[in-house]
Amino acid sequence: MTNKTSLPKDNIKILLLEGVHPIVSDSFVNDGYHQIESISSTLSEEALIERIQGVHFLGIRSRTQLTANVINKANKLAGVGCFCIGTNQVDLTTAANAGIPVFNAPFANTRSVAELVIAEIIMLMRKVPERNAQCHRGQWHKTAKGSHEVRGKTLGLIGYGHIGTQVGILAESLGMQVLFYDIEPKLALGNAVAAEGMDELLAASDVVSLHVPQTPQTKNLIGHEQFAKFKHGSILINASRGNVVDIAALVKALETEQVQGAAIDVYPCEPKSNDEPFESPLQAFDNVLLTPHIGGSTLEAQFNIGKTVAERLLTYSNNGSTVGAVNFPEVSLPQFSGRARLLHIHRNIPGMLKQINEIFSSSEINVLGQYLQTTGEIGYVVMDIEQGTENQVISELKSIEGTIRARLLY
């Protein structure tokens, strides 16, 4: 037997933006949700504020900016799904403080990104971008000059997480030697070797591939100083974040042939839609592969991302579980029938659980199960109680000082 949620599924509104994979809508429909609006594009802040009114769950990709202003004006928003790897487009702190968990799928497109990186390495080592451009201009440059096999070459990975390790494994299967550098100690896979520092990696690598998140520390991680330490004539791959590479410094390195080629998939400033023009100083170089942020844009990856994030949103909506939330205490909850489940989201301050339990004790309500998890700022308590007693306490739970949100799930 499945419990009925206190808010019928037919009354729960879902807004999906940026053309997320159809599996998302299908997942919600198959679970009994029918108020689903899908929009193929992103929305401006003003338009998003208008459309988000009355929406309980929002699905976005990387271009939609979910700012503090939008979150604070969303009157019913309960959860957000980012159908992509990153969550930089969401003000996570404001969302958490509003009691809104944010879910993503950080590993679902790992293979797609890794395959693109490997393909770009081979193409650049063989000088295919230049030869392709020349042929399009009617020029016939049949020569082996400057073209190399990848076998026996050294690949330097800056960032050795899920994508970096996958790239390393694929590169080794092609006969490449793999060096990696990460700010955290990581277990080497295969025959990969950890570099003592980034400078050592840059000097030893024929190809440098970046796989780091967007943080204040990674902004312009590769600039003039770092390019000067590159092995002369090496290659740069950036499929991580747009502000990790100083583009002006890369232009200079290409002009001096310190870098003999590059593949860039992400940019400091990207068009907000497919209708806007794309401009970059890198367009002047035949030896640079430019792609429009498509590292994870395969049908397989989009399906996996859609399925993963939709499942997490549905689990939270149906059950209260927050596994996979990036800004919220993670609680994995069992599914019970014959019980009422209450959710209490609050500031993580001393004495909160005591006040909650005193309410149940004074009302002589038996707590059948209780689950608590906290982060630095937010606490999340889930309580299972006997059905028929839930309405006695919900208003009292909401009145506790420090409460962000309290609601009856079912």
N, C-alpha and C positions, 0 to 999 in steps of 0.2 A: 504493500500500500504506500502511495506517495502522498505526502502532506500537501494540502493546498496552501499556497502563499496567501498572506493576509491581503495583499493587493493582487487581484486576479491578473493573470498573465495577459489577458486581452486589454487590460488598462495600462500596461507598461509600454511606454513609448521608447523606440530605439531609432537613433539617427546615425546613419553611416555615410561618411564623406570620402571623397577622393577615389571612388570606384574600387572599393575593397572587393576581394574575390567573392563570387556568388555563393561560395560555401558558407559564408557568414550568415547571409539572410536565410539560407536553407537550414542552417543549424538552429536558428531561432524559431523558424516556422515549425520545424519538426518537433520542437520542444513545447509548442503551444503558444508561442508569441506571434502576434499578427500585425501589431501597429509598428511597422518598420518602414522608414523612409530612407531611400538610398539616393545619394547625389554623386555624380561622377567627378565633380571638381571640388576644390577647396572653397572656403568662404572667407570674406573679410571679417575683421573683428566685429564690426557693426552688424553684418548680416548673420554672423554666428550667434551673437547675443540674442538676436530676434528669433532665430530658428531653434535655439536650445531651450527656450521656455517650454516647460512641461515635459521635457525629455528626461528619461531616467537613465538611459545608457547611451553613451556616445562612442562611435568608432571612427578613428582617424588614421591617416598615415603620416608621413614625415613633413608635409608642407603646411598643414593646418597648425596655427599657433594658438594653443589653449593657454591664454594669459590669465594673470590674476584677475583682471577686469572681467573677463568672460566667466571665469569660475565663480566669482563673487555674485554675478548677476544671474547665474543658473539656479532657478528656483526649485528644481526637483532632481538634479543630477545626482545619481547614486554610484556610478562607476564609469570608468573610461577604459577603452581598449585601444592601444596603439598597435596597429597592424604593420609593424616594422620592428627593427632591432632596437633603435634608440628611443629615448623619451625626452630628448632635449627640447622638443617643441611644446612641452607641457610644464607649467609651473607646478612642480611636484609638491613643494612645501605648502602652497596655498591649497592645493587639492587635498592634501592630508589633513590640514587644519579645518577643512570643510567636511571631513569625514568621507572623502571620495577616494577609494583605492584606484590605482592606475596599473593596468596589466599590459604586458608586451610579450613578444616571442623572440628572445635574444639569440636563440640558436637555430631557428627554423630555416633560415636561408644561408647557413654556414657553407654548405656545399656549393651553392650557386656562386657565392662570392669567391670561394677558393678556386673554382674552375675558371672563372673569368681572369683572375690574377695569373694563373698558370698559362692560359692562352696568351695573355698580353706579354708575359716574359718571353715566350717562344717567338712571338711576332716581332718584338723589339730586338731580340738578339739576332734575328734573321734580317732585320731592316725592312720588314714587309711594309710598314706604314709609308716610308719614303718611296719604295718601288711602286706601291699602289698609286700614290699621288702622281708619280712621274708618268705612269702608264695612262692615267686619266688625262694627262696633258699631252699625250702623244709621244712621250719620250721612252726610249728603249735602252735601259741600263742593265744589261745582263752581265753581272759581275759578282764574284764572291767576296770582293773587298769589303771588310768590316762586318761580314756575316759570320755568325758562330753558332755551333751547337750549344745547347744548354748543359749537356753532359760534361761533368768535371768542373763546372763553374760554381761559384759560391753565392748562395742566396742568403741575404741578411734580413731577418724578420725583426722589426721593432714593434713589440707587442706580441706576446705568445699566449693568447687566449684561445678561444674555440676556433676562430677563423685562422689565426696565425699557425696553430698546430696542424690544421687540415692542409694549409698551403705547404707547410714543411713536409708532411707525409707524401703528398703528391709530387713535390719537387724531388724528394729522395728517390721516388720510383722512376724518375727520369735521369737519375744519375748525378743530381746536384748535391753539393755539400751545403748543409744548413747550419747557419749561425743564428742565434736569437738573443735579443736583449729585452728584459722586462723589469719594471721597477719592483716587482714582487718575485720571490724565488719560485721557479716553475720546474716541474719534472720534465726533463727532455724526453721526447718521443723518438723512437728509431735511433738514428745516429746523430741527431742534432746536438749541437754543442752550445752551451751558454757563453756569450761573450762577457768579458770582465766589465765592459762599459760600452756605451754607444759609440764613442770615438773609435774603439778597437773594431767594432762591427763595420762602421762606415769605411774604414781604411782597407778592410779585407774583402769586402763584398763586391761582386760583379753586378749584382742586382740588390737593391734595397726596397723592401716592401713594408708599408706602414699599416699597422693593425691596432690602433690605439683609440680610446674614447675621446670625446670632446670634453676637456676640462681646462681650467685656467693654466694648468701646467703644460698641456699639450699644444696650446696656441702658438703657432709659428715654431713648432718643435724643430722643423727643418728650415733653416734660413741661411743667410750668407756664410756665417761661421761654420755651419755643419756641411754645406756644399763644398767648402774649401777642404774638408777632410775626407770627402768621397774619393774613392779610387778613380783615377782619371779615366774617363770614357765609360763609366758605369751607367746603370739604368735605375730610374726611380719609378715605383708604383705606389699610387695613393688611392685606395678604395676604402679609406676609413672615414675621416671627417674633413670638411673643406678648409677649416682654418688651421689645420696641422702643418700645412706647407705655406711658406711665404712665396707667393706667386712671382713677385718681382725678383726675388732671389733665384727662383728656378729659371726664369727667363735669362738672367745673367749667366747662370751655369750652363744653359743650353747654348748661348751665344759664344761662350769661351770653350765649348765642347768638353768642359769638365764632366758634364752629364751628356751622354750620347743619345739618350732617348728617354721618354717618360710616358706613362699611362696614367691619366687623371680621370677619376669617375665622380669626384666630389669637389665642390668649389666654395670659396668664402661667401659668395653671393650667387644664389641660384634663382632662375625664373620661378615664379609662383605657379605658373601653369604652362601647358604645352603651347599656348597661344602667344606667350611672351618670347621675345628674341633672346638668344644667348650670346653673350660677348665675353671674350677672354683674350688677353695678349698671347696666350698659347696657341691661338688659331693661326698664327703666322708660321708655325713650325711643322714641316712635314714629318718630322721624327717624333711627334707627340700624338699618342692616341687619346682622343677626347670622347668620353661617353657621358650621357646625361643621367648620372646617378642611377645606374641600372645594375649595380653589383648583385642585388638580391632580386632583380626583376626577371625571374623565370616563372613559368606557370606552376612548376613544382613547388618553388619556394613560396609563391603567393598562396597556393592552396594550403601548404603546411602552416604558414603564418595565420591565415584565416581560420583554419580549424583549431589551432592551438589557442588563440586569443578568444575566439568565440566560446570555446569550452570553458575557459577561465571565467568569462563574464557570466555564462549560464550557471556555473557552479556557485558563484557568489550570489547571484540573484535567487537561485533555488534553495541554496543550502547555507549560505553565509561564509563558506570557505574562502580564504584570501590567498591561497598558495599561488605564487607567481606575481604578486603585487610588488611593485618597485618602491613604493612610498609608504607602505602600510605594514603593520604587524601581520605576519603570515600565520594563519591558523588553518589546520586541516581538520575538518569536522566530519563525524559520522552522520549518516542519515537515519533518523528514527521516525517511526509512526506512533501515533497516540500521544504525542507530546506537543507542547508549544515551545517555540524557540524565540528568544529575545536577543537582540543585538544592541550592545551599548558601546559607542565610540566616544572617547573622552580624552582630555588632557592627561598626560602621564604625570600625575601629582600624587603625593603620599596620601594614604587613607581612602582612596577611591573605592577599592574593592570592599573595604570594611563597610562603607556607606551603602554600597549595593546590597551586600549580604544582610545588613540590618533591616533593609526594606522587606526582604523576603521573610526574615525571621519574625518581624513584628506582625506581618500578615499571615503567619503560620503556613507559608507556602513551601512545600518540599521541593528542593532543587535536585533534579534527577541527573544533571550533568552541568559542569561549568568549565569553560575554556578561556584562558587568559593569555594574551601575548602583548608585549609592548615594544615600542621603539624608543628613541630618545625623547620624542615629544608626544607620541600618540599611544593610547592604550585601547585595546579591543577585547571586550568580554562578551562571550556568548553563553547564554544560560538556557538549559532545557528544563521546563517545569511541567507539572500536570496540566493537561488541557482543562479549560474552564476557569482558570485562576489568573490568566495572563492580563486581563483588563484591570485587575485590581492594582497592578504595580506599574504599568507602563507610564502613567502620568507622573508618578513619584520618581521613576528613574530619570525622566526628562528634566525634573526640577533640581537634580543634584548639581551643585556648582562645579563647573569644569566639564559638563556634558556637552559634547559636540552634536551627537545624534543618537537617539534611542528609538528603536522601532520593533514592532512585532513582525517576525519573518513569516511564521505560520503557527 
